[in-house]
Amino acid sequence: MAEILLKQDLQSVYDLADQGMSLGELMEAICAALARHADALQGITYSYRLHAEDTGYEKAFALVDGRFAELTATDPVDVTVSGKEENLRLVFQRKLSPIAAMITRKMKVAGNKAALMKLGEFFRSCCADRSSQRSYQLEFHQAGGYTILVRQRGDRADANNQYVLRDHHANQE
């Protein structure tokens, strides 16, 4: 039951994201949802930071056996997610898949990726039963170098509903 309530709360956050809320407002809503559902998050002990590189917005928090705790800007964390604020917001709006954002360097993840994946399980599963959920499926094809294609249900990129994001070897920093 606790997990169902958390999923409903997270779905509400996704609905807010679709209404165009700011990243700060979305993070406050996410943190409030996490704080209300320690029982559903039991067993998760990691710390997280979200950083918007262009605006300087930053939010850090921890889950200690599922219990939410706010962190300061100087507290160490297990994983940091960073990128331009608009790109981070697009991920919450499900208009940009997290994997595509990382591959195209629109979003960066530093630290313990397992920590991020553990929390991400709740965000991915909260919409699993909704027919309106946007889904992302990566396909990797080799043609000379690696070319990454992403197919997104509901998008109309071309006749095959696919588009090339970026050559894997192009624009390496």
Protein Blocks (a to p, Z undefined) as FASTA:
>chain_A
ZZmmmmmmmmmmmmmmmnopafklmmmmmmmmmmmmmmmmgoiacddddddfknopacdd
ddeehiacdddfklccfbdcdddfklmmmmmnopacfklmmmnopaccedjfklmmmmmm
mmmmmmmmpmkbccdddddddehiacdddddehiafblnopacfbdfkgoiZZ
